[in-house]
């Protein structure tokens, strides 16, 4: 696997931020990893999500970068015999990065169209 350039995100990380931003705009500020995976599959048929371990590693990296925060959910809401769920939330910086990536993606097809010779 190629090493990432400093300051860049992997496609999966960009997709996570994009979906988290969409969820935030719909009024869902926090999310569980499993719920995020379901939304990613429903909204875009996520091809970059190969396994839940992949998702949780990406969530951890995004948290290290300061783009997400997380906390353990209250023990009272945990299902017996299962670990407590972890709640994730997009930070202000994460929302900014997701918004910028979304804007770049929207402009990219236009720049290809306008830069092609006639």
VOBA-263919 format. One record per atom (N, C-alpha, C): x, y, z; residue in three letters. Coordinates in pm, whole numbers, plus 50000, padded with zeros to 5 digits. Layout:
BEGIN
XYZAla/...
END
This chain:
BEGIN
500844988350000Unk/500005000050000Unk/500895012350000Unk/500625021949911Unk/501465033749906Unk/501285042250031Unk/502355048950066Unk/502265057850182Unk/501515070450144Unk/500795075650239Unk/500035087750212Unk/500945099950222Unk/500635109950143Unk/501355122550151Unk/500855129850274Unk/501755137050341Unk/501315144650460Unk/500175154150424Unk/499175154650510Unk/498065163750490Unk/496985158550395Unk/497085145950353Unk/496065140350265Unk/495275129450338Unk/494095126950290Unk/493255116550347Unk/493055105550245Unk/492845093550295Unk/492525082150208Unk/491085083450160Unk/490735077150048Unk/489355077949999Unk/488315073850104Unk/488585063550182Unk/487655059350286Unk/487475070350390Unk/488565076950429Unk/488485087550528Unk/487665099350475Unk/487865102750348Unk/487055113450287Unk/485585109550284Unk/485305097050252Unk/483925092350246Unk/483275092850385Unk/484015088950487Unk/483495089550624Unk/483135103850660Unk/484055113250632Unk/483785127250664Unk/482585132550587Unk/482465128750461Unk/481355133350379Unk/480015128450436Unk/479955115750471Unk/478715110150526Unk/478435116050664Unk/479465117850746Unk/479275123850878Unk/478745138250865Unk/479255145650767Unk/478775159350744Unk/477305159150701Unk/476955149950612Unk/475555148850568Unk/474645145250686Unk/475095136150771Unk/474305132250888Unk/474135144150982Unk/475205151750999Unk/475175163551087Unk/474175173851034Unk/474175175850902Unk/473245185450841Unk/471805180950853Unk/471585167850867Unk/470225162550885Unk/469835162151032Unk/470675167451120Unk/470355168351261Unk/470875156951347Unk/471685148151291Unk/472265137151368Unk/473725140351394Unk/473985146651507Unk/475345151351538Unk/476295139951574Unk/475785129651642Unk/476645118451682Unk/476195105851609Unk/477125096451598Unk/476825084051528Unk/477705072951581Unk/477225060651564Unk/478005048651597Unk/478695044051469Unk/479785037051483Unk/480495031751367Unk/479625022751282Unk/478855013951345Unk/478005004751270Unk/476945012351191Unk/476335022251254Unk/475315030451187Unk/475915038251070Unk/477135043051088Unk/477835050150981Unk/478065040750863Unk/478505028650891Unk/478745018850784Unk/477465015950707Unk/476355014450778Unk/475075011950711Unk/474695023650622Unk/474855035750671Unk/474525047750593Unk/475425048850471Unk/476705045850487Unk/477635046450375Unk/477225036650266Unk/476835024750306Unk/476415014650207Unk/475105018650139Unk/474165024150217Unk/472875028050162Unk/472995039950066Unk/473795049850107Unk/473885062150028Unk/474725060749903Unk/475805053449913Unk/476695053249798Unk/477195039549759Unk/476715029249824Unk/477225015949793Unk/478725015449815Unk/479175020649926Unk/480585022449956Unk/481455010749909Unk/482345013749816Unk/483295003549769Unk/484575003649851Unk/484835014849920Unk/486075015549997Unk/485945008950134Unk/484725005650174Unk/484494999250303Unk/484494984150283Unk/485624977850315Unk/485764963550290Unk/485444955150413Unk/485624960750532Unk/485344953550656Unk/485174963750768Unk/484484959550874Unk/484294968850985Unk/485614972551052Unk/486584963451050Unk/487904966751104Unk/488544978251028Unk/488324978550897Unk/488824989350813Unk/488185002550856Unk/486885002250880Unk/486155014150922Unk/486685019351054Unk/486825010751152Unk/487225015251285Unk/488665020351287Unk/489525014851205Unk/490895020151195Unk/490865034051134Unk/490025036051033Unk/489905049150970Unk/489305059251068Unk/488295055151145Unk/487715064051245Unk/488765068151347Unk/489595058851388Unk/490665061751484Unk/491665071851427Unk/492035069851299Unk/492975079351236Unk/492355093251228Unk/491085093951191Unk/490415106951181Unk/490355113851317Unk/490215105951421Unk/490225111551556Unk/491625116751590Unk/492655109351552Unk/494035113751575Unk/494325126851501Unk/493725128451383Unk/493915140651303Unk/493095152351357Unk/492205149851455Unk/491375160351511Unk/490125163351429Unk/489755154251340Unk/488595156451254Unk/487325150251312Unk/487495141051405Unk/486385134851478Unk/486735134451626Unk/485725133951708Unk/485925130851851Unk/485065118651880Unk/485375111851989Unk/484555100452027Unk/484515099152178Unk/483505092052223Unk/483355089252366Unk/482555076352379Unk/482745069752492Unk/481955057752519Unk/480555061952558Unk/479565054752507Unk/478175057452545Unk/477975052852689Unk/476965058352754Unk/476675054652893Unk/476465039652906Unk/476935034153018Unk/476805019753043Unk/475335015553048Unk/474465024653089Unk/473035021353101Unk/472415018152965Unk/472975023352856Unk/472405020952723Unk/473025008752655Unk/474045002852715Unk/474714991352655Unk/473824978952661Unk/473944970752560Unk/473224958052554Unk/474044947752632Unk/473384939952716Unk/474084930152798Unk/474864920352710Unk/476094917752748Unk/476924908452674Unk/477674914652557Unk/477464927552535Unk/478154934452426Unk/478934946152484Unk/480014950052417Unk/480754961652466Unk/479924974452450Unk/480234984352532Unk/479524997152520Unk/479805003252383Unk/478785008852322Unk/479005015252191Unk/479795028252205Unk/480525031452102Unk/481295043652098Unk/480555053552009Unk/480395065752057Unk/479745076251980Unk/480805085251919Unk/480665088051790Unk/481595096751718Unk/480885109551682Unk/481665120251670Unk/481105133151631Unk/482125140651546Unk/481655146951443Unk/482485155051355Unk/482895167751429Unk/484175171251424Unk/484625183751485Unk/484405195151385Unk/484595207451430Unk/484505218851340Unk/485505217851227Unk/486715213551259Unk/487745211751156Unk/487355200551061Unk/486775189851114Unk/486325178851029Unk/485245183350933Unk/484325191650980Unk/483275196950893Unk/483875205850785Unk/484875213850821Unk/485535222650724Unk/486215214350616Unk/486955204050657Unk/487665195450563Unk/486675188150472Unk/485585183050530Unk/484575175950451Unk/483915185350351Unk/483605197550395Unk/482995207350306Unk/483925211150192Unk/485205212750222Unk/486195216050117Unk/486325204750017Unk/486385192450066Unk/486515180849977Unk/485275179649889Unk/484105182249946Unk/482865181449870Unk/482855192249760Unk/483325204149793Unk/483375215049695Unk/484365211849583Unk/485515206349619Unk/486515202549518Unk/485965191849425Unk/485245182249481Unk/484675171449401Unk/483635177049304Unk/482875187049346Unk/481865192949260Unk/482495201049147Unk/483655207249174Unk/484335215449073Unk/485155206848978Unk/485665195549023Unk/486555187148941Unk/485945183148807Unk/484705178448801Unk/484155174848670Unk/484055186948578Unk/483745198448632Unk/483655210548550Unk/485005214348495Unk/486065212948573Unk/487395216748525Unk/487855207248414Unk/487475194548422Unk/487815185148316Unk/487085188648187Unk/485845192648200Unk/485035196048083Unk/485595208548015Unk/485915218748096Unk/486375231348039Unk/487805230747992Unk/488595221348043Unk/490005220648002Unk/490245211647881Unk/489215204047842Unk/489385195447725Unk/489365203747598Unk/490255200647502Unk/490265208247376Unk/488995205247296Unk/488525215447225Unk/487285214047147Unk/487495207347014Unk/
END
